[in-house]
């Protein structure tokens, strides 16, 4: 973070605190409101599938990408159900395959509809021009930046000149930081309220490590996002 001015440092700290606040709101929502029960039902159904659970979970996630269903709850759910490492792998595969399916649909099946959606949006026009020059770099940077809506962006890239290979790998790598952070949040929620409702406890040291790990993950994600937005501003 060399050379940062005071306002930049303040913004970075504000974003980090905002993420931490959102985390605790999500955890509170899962514990005290109906979100927890709804998520439990879906996750319990997947958990009951045994070895087939990850497969059907990925199918649901891929369909969510194609049909414009926000995937954040599903990503949190992967942390609850599968833990940080396994959940991150499952979501990473599912999100990349889902984004690729939407990309192909935008390219071959829904071209006119997507064109109408993005025609009046100057951000997407700028991306189209930048992709022609930079290709996979722009795809990766937009995946790292939260400025662009994920589901519409999947379809929009189908109208650009980026190759399927570049789109696939740039999307996969670019989505990784946010994926790990959301899955980590979900896994923390899972420690607080287990799917089956059984009692579970950790000692203070384990909880401290868990929360410190979450803060570190959030800090890295915010920092990478900040770098991506700055780089994107120069290129687009």
Short mmCIF file of the C-alpha atoms (twelve columns), coordinates in Angstrom:
data_MODEL
# 
_entry.id   MODEL 
# 
loop_
_atom_site.group_PDB 
_atom_site.id 
_atom_site.type_symbol 
_atom_site.label_atom_id 
_atom_site.label_alt_id 
_atom_site.label_comp_id 
_atom_site.label_asym_id 
_atom_site.label_seq_id 
_atom_site.Cartn_x 
_atom_site.Cartn_y 
_atom_site.Cartn_z 
_atom_site.pdbx_PDB_model_num 
ATOM 1   C CA . UNK A 1   0.000   0.000   0.000   1 
ATOM 2   C CA . UNK A 2   2.966   2.303   -0.648  1 
ATOM 3   C CA . UNK A 3   2.280   5.898   -1.559  1 
ATOM 4   C CA . UNK A 4   -1.324  5.960   -0.383  1 
ATOM 5   C CA . UNK A 5   -2.694  9.321   0.721   1 
ATOM 6   C CA . UNK A 6   -4.673  9.758   3.940   1 
ATOM 7   C CA . UNK A 7   -8.065  9.904   2.118   1 
ATOM 8   C CA . UNK A 8   -7.196  6.686   0.259   1 
ATOM 9   C CA . UNK A 9   -6.281  4.930   3.497   1 
ATOM 10  C CA . UNK A 10  -9.497  6.186   5.072   1 
ATOM 11  C CA . UNK A 11  -11.557 4.819   2.167   1 
ATOM 12  C CA . UNK A 12  -9.798  1.462   2.385   1 
ATOM 13  C CA . UNK A 13  -10.477 1.202   6.141   1 
ATOM 14  C CA . UNK A 14  -14.094 2.294   5.596   1 
ATOM 15  C CA . UNK A 15  -14.640 -0.469  2.996   1 
ATOM 16  C CA . UNK A 16  -13.079 -3.055  5.269   1 
ATOM 17  C CA . UNK A 17  -15.281 -1.966  8.195   1 
ATOM 18  C CA . UNK A 18  -18.307 -2.009  5.886   1 
ATOM 19  C CA . UNK A 19  -17.576 -5.620  4.881   1 
ATOM 20  C CA . UNK A 20  -17.200 -6.611  8.533   1 
ATOM 21  C CA . UNK A 21  -20.529 -4.902  9.325   1 
ATOM 22  C CA . UNK A 22  -22.227 -6.754  6.447   1 
ATOM 23  C CA . UNK A 23  -20.760 -10.020 7.728   1 
ATOM 24  C CA . UNK A 24  -22.275 -9.546  11.172  1 
ATOM 25  C CA . UNK A 25  -25.618 -8.453  9.670   1 
ATOM 26  C CA . UNK A 26  -25.667 -11.612 7.553   1 
ATOM 27  C CA . UNK A 27  -24.867 -13.730 10.588  1 
ATOM 28  C CA . UNK A 28  -27.571 -11.981 12.624  1 
ATOM 29  C CA . UNK A 29  -30.072 -12.434 9.788   1 
ATOM 30  C CA . UNK A 30  -29.286 -16.120 9.545   1 
ATOM 31  C CA . UNK A 31  -29.658 -16.557 13.296  1 
ATOM 32  C CA . UNK A 32  -32.758 -14.492 14.045  1 
ATOM 33  C CA . UNK A 33  -34.815 -14.212 10.819  1 
ATOM 34  C CA . UNK A 34  -36.384 -16.526 8.247   1 
ATOM 35  C CA . UNK A 35  -33.333 -16.356 5.963   1 
ATOM 36  C CA . UNK A 36  -31.720 -18.946 8.184   1 
ATOM 37  C CA . UNK A 37  -34.666 -21.353 7.881   1 
ATOM 38  C CA . UNK A 38  -34.882 -21.008 4.107   1 
ATOM 39  C CA . UNK A 39  -31.150 -21.552 3.712   1 
ATOM 40  C CA . UNK A 40  -31.287 -24.505 6.093   1 
ATOM 41  C CA . UNK A 41  -34.000 -26.186 4.002   1 
ATOM 42  C CA . UNK A 42  -32.034 -25.863 0.760   1 
ATOM 43  C CA . UNK A 43  -28.772 -26.928 2.360   1 
ATOM 44  C CA . UNK A 44  -30.384 -29.800 4.223   1 
ATOM 45  C CA . UNK A 45  -31.812 -31.100 0.944   1 
ATOM 46  C CA . UNK A 46  -28.368 -30.928 -0.672  1 
ATOM 47  C CA . UNK A 47  -26.737 -32.473 2.403   1 
ATOM 48  C CA . UNK A 48  -29.214 -35.359 2.319   1 
ATOM 49  C CA . UNK A 49  -28.046 -36.223 -1.199  1 
ATOM 50  C CA . UNK A 50  -24.740 -37.461 0.209   1 
ATOM 51  C CA . UNK A 51  -22.023 -37.855 -2.418  1 
ATOM 52  C CA . UNK A 52  -24.358 -36.369 -5.041  1 
ATOM 53  C CA . UNK A 53  -24.770 -33.169 -2.985  1 
ATOM 54  C CA . UNK A 54  -21.880 -31.173 -4.532  1 
ATOM 55  C CA . UNK A 55  -23.000 -32.158 -8.049  1 
ATOM 56  C CA . UNK A 56  -26.601 -30.984 -7.585  1 
ATOM 57  C CA . UNK A 57  -25.391 -27.902 -5.748  1 
ATOM 58  C CA . UNK A 58  -23.294 -26.985 -8.787  1 
ATOM 59  C CA . UNK A 59  -26.253 -27.619 -11.112 1 
ATOM 60  C CA . UNK A 60  -28.390 -25.222 -9.028  1 
ATOM 61  C CA . UNK A 61  -25.620 -22.623 -9.052  1 
ATOM 62  C CA . UNK A 62  -25.124 -22.884 -12.829 1 
ATOM 63  C CA . UNK A 63  -28.870 -22.456 -13.433 1 
ATOM 64  C CA . UNK A 64  -28.852 -19.422 -11.119 1 
ATOM 65  C CA . UNK A 65  -26.141 -17.816 -13.280 1 
ATOM 66  C CA . UNK A 66  -28.094 -18.472 -16.481 1 
ATOM 67  C CA . UNK A 67  -31.448 -17.278 -15.120 1 
ATOM 68  C CA . UNK A 68  -30.198 -14.087 -13.420 1 
ATOM 69  C CA . UNK A 69  -30.721 -15.380 -9.873  1 
ATOM 70  C CA . UNK A 70  -28.264 -13.699 -7.446  1 
ATOM 71  C CA . UNK A 71  -25.670 -16.238 -6.364  1 
ATOM 72  C CA . UNK A 72  -24.525 -14.610 -3.116  1 
ATOM 73  C CA . UNK A 73  -26.853 -16.693 -0.895  1 
ATOM 74  C CA . UNK A 74  -25.748 -19.856 -2.682  1 
ATOM 75  C CA . UNK A 75  -22.099 -18.892 -2.219  1 
ATOM 76  C CA . UNK A 76  -22.664 -18.307 1.493   1 
ATOM 77  C CA . UNK A 77  -24.456 -21.645 1.613   1 
ATOM 78  C CA . UNK A 78  -21.436 -23.451 0.182   1 
ATOM 79  C CA . UNK A 79  -19.429 -22.256 3.169   1 
ATOM 80  C CA . UNK A 80  -22.095 -23.524 5.554   1 
ATOM 81  C CA . UNK A 81  -22.382 -26.890 3.851   1 
ATOM 82  C CA . UNK A 82  -18.903 -27.714 2.595   1 
ATOM 83  C CA . UNK A 83  -16.494 -25.529 4.599   1 
ATOM 84  C CA . UNK A 84  -13.990 -22.986 3.290   1 
ATOM 85  C CA . UNK A 85  -11.699 -25.096 1.094   1 
ATOM 86  C CA . UNK A 86  -14.183 -27.528 -0.446  1 
ATOM 87  C CA . UNK A 87  -16.872 -24.836 -0.686  1 
ATOM 88  C CA . UNK A 88  -14.526 -22.424 -2.475  1 
ATOM 89  C CA . UNK A 89  -13.595 -25.099 -5.020  1 
ATOM 90  C CA . UNK A 90  -17.229 -26.057 -5.661  1 
ATOM 91  C CA . UNK A 91  -18.401 -22.450 -6.035  1 
ATOM 92  C CA . UNK A 92  -15.404 -21.546 -8.195  1 
ATOM 93  C CA . UNK A 93  -16.171 -24.392 -10.621 1 
ATOM 94  C CA . UNK A 94  -19.933 -23.763 -10.626 1 
ATOM 95  C CA . UNK A 95  -19.661 -19.976 -11.034 1 
ATOM 96  C CA . UNK A 96  -17.152 -20.298 -13.881 1 
ATOM 97  C CA . UNK A 97  -19.219 -22.918 -15.719 1 
ATOM 98  C CA . UNK A 98  -22.411 -20.903 -15.128 1 
ATOM 99  C CA . UNK A 99  -20.779 -17.696 -16.374 1 
ATOM 100 C CA . UNK A 100 -19.533 -19.572 -19.442 1 
ATOM 101 C CA . UNK A 101 -23.015 -20.964 -20.178 1 
ATOM 102 C CA . UNK A 102 -24.434 -17.430 -19.970 1 
ATOM 103 C CA . UNK A 103 -21.606 -16.176 -22.218 1 
ATOM 104 C CA . UNK A 104 -22.474 -18.788 -24.869 1 
ATOM 105 C CA . UNK A 105 -26.196 -18.030 -24.521 1 
ATOM 106 C CA . UNK A 106 -25.485 -14.323 -25.042 1 
ATOM 107 C CA . UNK A 107 -23.348 -15.123 -28.060 1 
ATOM 108 C CA . UNK A 108 -25.649 -17.556 -29.847 1 
ATOM 109 C CA . UNK A 109 -29.145 -17.669 -28.325 1 
ATOM 110 C CA . UNK A 110 -30.100 -14.286 -26.845 1 
ATOM 111 C CA . UNK A 111 -27.947 -11.893 -28.850 1 
ATOM 112 C CA . UNK A 112 -30.681 -9.370  -29.719 1 
ATOM 113 C CA . UNK A 113 -32.077 -9.303  -26.174 1 
ATOM 114 C CA . UNK A 114 -28.636 -8.736  -24.636 1 
ATOM 115 C CA . UNK A 115 -27.824 -6.041  -27.217 1 
ATOM 116 C CA . UNK A 116 -30.978 -4.126  -26.197 1 
ATOM 117 C CA . UNK A 117 -30.100 -4.417  -22.517 1 
ATOM 118 C CA . UNK A 118 -26.591 -3.001  -22.853 1 
ATOM 119 C CA . UNK A 119 -27.033 -0.571  -25.770 1 
ATOM 120 C CA . UNK A 120 -27.826 2.409   -23.552 1 
ATOM 121 C CA . UNK A 121 -25.180 1.609   -20.955 1 
ATOM 122 C CA . UNK A 122 -21.947 3.582   -21.552 1 
ATOM 123 C CA . UNK A 123 -19.993 1.272   -19.221 1 
ATOM 124 C CA . UNK A 124 -20.654 -1.732  -21.434 1 
ATOM 125 C CA . UNK A 125 -19.853 0.258   -24.565 1 
ATOM 126 C CA . UNK A 126 -16.505 1.174   -23.044 1 
ATOM 127 C CA . UNK A 127 -15.864 -2.453  -22.098 1 
ATOM 128 C CA . UNK A 128 -16.516 -3.579  -25.665 1 
ATOM 129 C CA . UNK A 129 -13.885 -1.179  -26.976 1 
ATOM 130 C CA . UNK A 130 -11.414 -2.097  -24.230 1 
ATOM 131 C CA . UNK A 131 -11.878 -5.842  -24.804 1 
ATOM 132 C CA . UNK A 132 -10.995 -5.349  -28.461 1 
ATOM 133 C CA . UNK A 133 -7.627  -3.908  -27.312 1 
ATOM 134 C CA . UNK A 134 -6.864  -5.826  -24.126 1 
ATOM 135 C CA . UNK A 135 -8.911  -9.053  -24.301 1 
ATOM 136 C CA . UNK A 136 -8.627  -11.277 -21.216 1 
ATOM 137 C CA . UNK A 137 -7.122  -8.477  -19.071 1 
ATOM 138 C CA . UNK A 138 -10.388 -6.528  -19.144 1 
ATOM 139 C CA . UNK A 139 -12.425 -9.642  -18.363 1 
ATOM 140 C CA . UNK A 140 -10.246 -10.352 -15.325 1 
ATOM 141 C CA . UNK A 141 -10.378 -6.774  -14.068 1 
ATOM 142 C CA . UNK A 142 -14.167 -6.524  -14.366 1 
ATOM 143 C CA . UNK A 143 -14.491 -9.783  -12.433 1 
ATOM 144 C CA . UNK A 144 -12.362 -8.316  -9.657  1 
ATOM 145 C CA . UNK A 145 -14.346 -5.061  -9.611  1 
ATOM 146 C CA . UNK A 146 -17.883 -5.006  -8.106  1 
ATOM 147 C CA . UNK A 147 -18.923 -2.059  -10.316 1 
ATOM 148 C CA . UNK A 148 -20.376 -4.290  -13.047 1 
ATOM 149 C CA . UNK A 149 -23.433 -6.552  -12.458 1 
ATOM 150 C CA . UNK A 150 -22.219 -10.159 -12.568 1 
ATOM 151 C CA . UNK A 151 -25.158 -11.838 -14.334 1 
ATOM 152 C CA . UNK A 152 -25.634 -9.244  -17.071 1 
ATOM 153 C CA . UNK A 153 -21.874 -9.053  -17.621 1 
ATOM 154 C CA . UNK A 154 -21.823 -12.790 -18.407 1 
ATOM 155 C CA . UNK A 155 -24.230 -12.260 -21.286 1 
ATOM 156 C CA . UNK A 156 -22.676 -8.958  -22.369 1 
ATOM 157 C CA . UNK A 157 -19.282 -10.564 -22.942 1 
ATOM 158 C CA . UNK A 158 -20.937 -12.855 -25.477 1 
ATOM 159 C CA . UNK A 159 -21.294 -9.821  -27.750 1 
ATOM 160 C CA . UNK A 160 -17.640 -8.813  -27.503 1 
ATOM 161 C CA . UNK A 161 -14.626 -10.155 -29.391 1 
ATOM 162 C CA . UNK A 162 -13.095 -11.959 -26.424 1 
ATOM 163 C CA . UNK A 163 -12.398 -15.646 -27.099 1 
ATOM 164 C CA . UNK A 164 -14.112 -18.375 -25.099 1 
ATOM 165 C CA . UNK A 165 -10.762 -19.575 -23.714 1 
ATOM 166 C CA . UNK A 166 -9.699  -16.106 -22.538 1 
ATOM 167 C CA . UNK A 167 -13.141 -15.448 -21.066 1 
ATOM 168 C CA . UNK A 168 -13.192 -18.761 -19.198 1 
ATOM 169 C CA . UNK A 169 -9.774  -18.496 -17.556 1 
ATOM 170 C CA . UNK A 170 -9.929  -14.747 -16.855 1 
ATOM 171 C CA . UNK A 171 -13.371 -15.160 -15.240 1 
ATOM 172 C CA . UNK A 172 -12.234 -18.124 -13.169 1 
ATOM 173 C CA . UNK A 173 -9.182  -16.332 -11.764 1 
ATOM 174 C CA . UNK A 174 -10.915 -12.953 -11.400 1 
ATOM 175 C CA . UNK A 175 -13.848 -14.344 -9.390  1 
ATOM 176 C CA . UNK A 176 -11.631 -16.256 -6.949  1 
ATOM 177 C CA . UNK A 177 -11.013 -13.564 -4.246  1 
ATOM 178 C CA . UNK A 178 -14.694 -12.661 -3.787  1 
ATOM 179 C CA . UNK A 179 -15.657 -16.342 -3.904  1 
ATOM 180 C CA . UNK A 180 -13.299 -17.233 -1.051  1 
ATOM 181 C CA . UNK A 181 -14.506 -14.277 1.021   1 
ATOM 182 C CA . UNK A 182 -18.214 -15.136 0.633   1 
ATOM 183 C CA . UNK A 183 -17.598 -18.825 1.318   1 
ATOM 184 C CA . UNK A 184 -15.585 -17.885 4.410   1 
ATOM 185 C CA . UNK A 185 -18.511 -15.776 5.666   1 
ATOM 186 C CA . UNK A 186 -20.845 -18.702 5.050   1 
ATOM 187 C CA . UNK A 187 -18.578 -21.109 6.893   1 
ATOM 188 C CA . UNK A 188 -18.548 -18.763 9.883   1 
ATOM 189 C CA . UNK A 189 -22.354 -18.679 9.797   1 
ATOM 190 C CA . UNK A 190 -22.291 -22.471 9.692   1 
ATOM 191 C CA . UNK A 191 -20.230 -22.576 12.870  1 
ATOM 192 C CA . UNK A 192 -22.810 -20.402 14.606  1 
ATOM 193 C CA . UNK A 193 -25.874 -22.317 13.409  1 
ATOM 194 C CA . UNK A 194 -25.266 -25.860 12.193  1 
ATOM 195 C CA . UNK A 195 -27.652 -27.253 9.539   1 
ATOM 196 C CA . UNK A 196 -29.188 -29.914 11.732  1 
ATOM 197 C CA . UNK A 197 -29.531 -27.606 14.734  1 
ATOM 198 C CA . UNK A 198 -27.215 -29.674 16.909  1 
ATOM 199 C CA . UNK A 199 -25.214 -27.969 19.647  1 
ATOM 200 C CA . UNK A 200 -21.679 -27.060 18.740  1 
ATOM 201 C CA . UNK A 201 -18.989 -25.036 20.439  1 
ATOM 202 C CA . UNK A 202 -15.446 -23.800 19.858  1 
ATOM 203 C CA . UNK A 203 -13.056 -22.360 22.377  1 
ATOM 204 C CA . UNK A 204 -12.101 -18.665 22.402  1 
ATOM 205 C CA . UNK A 205 -8.760  -19.182 20.644  1 
ATOM 206 C CA . UNK A 206 -10.404 -21.043 17.737  1 
ATOM 207 C CA . UNK A 207 -13.048 -18.337 17.337  1 
ATOM 208 C CA . UNK A 208 -10.359 -15.625 17.429  1 
ATOM 209 C CA . UNK A 209 -8.400  -17.381 14.653  1 
ATOM 210 C CA . UNK A 210 -11.571 -17.861 12.615  1 
ATOM 211 C CA . UNK A 211 -12.545 -14.181 12.848  1 
ATOM 212 C CA . UNK A 212 -8.986  -12.954 12.231  1 
ATOM 213 C CA . UNK A 213 -8.884  -15.158 9.141   1 
ATOM 214 C CA . UNK A 214 -12.122 -13.606 7.923   1 
ATOM 215 C CA . UNK A 215 -10.818 -10.060 8.474   1 
ATOM 216 C CA . UNK A 216 -7.591  -10.906 6.627   1 
ATOM 217 C CA . UNK A 217 -9.562  -12.434 3.727   1 
ATOM 218 C CA . UNK A 218 -11.830 -9.366  3.558   1 
ATOM 219 C CA . UNK A 219 -8.842  -6.999  3.655   1 
ATOM 220 C CA . UNK A 220 -7.083  -8.798  0.800   1 
ATOM 221 C CA . UNK A 221 -10.298 -8.847  -1.254  1 
ATOM 222 C CA . UNK A 222 -10.895 -5.115  -0.733  1 
ATOM 223 C CA . UNK A 223 -7.279  -4.317  -1.610  1 
ATOM 224 C CA . UNK A 224 -7.332  -6.427  -4.786  1 
ATOM 225 C CA . UNK A 225 -10.662 -4.878  -5.771  1 
ATOM 226 C CA . UNK A 226 -9.218  -1.415  -5.294  1 
ATOM 227 C CA . UNK A 227 -6.234  -2.188  -7.523  1 
ATOM 228 C CA . UNK A 228 -8.552  -3.680  -10.166 1 
ATOM 229 C CA . UNK A 229 -10.814 -0.620  -10.208 1 
ATOM 230 C CA . UNK A 230 -7.847  1.713   -10.612 1 
ATOM 231 C CA . UNK A 231 -6.420  -0.389  -13.455 1 
ATOM 232 C CA . UNK A 232 -9.836  -0.649  -15.093 1 
ATOM 233 C CA . UNK A 233 -10.303 3.117   -14.925 1 
ATOM 234 C CA . UNK A 234 -7.108  3.576   -16.930 1 
ATOM 235 C CA . UNK A 235 -7.979  1.006   -19.567 1 
ATOM 236 C CA . UNK A 236 -11.709 1.617   -20.077 1 
# 
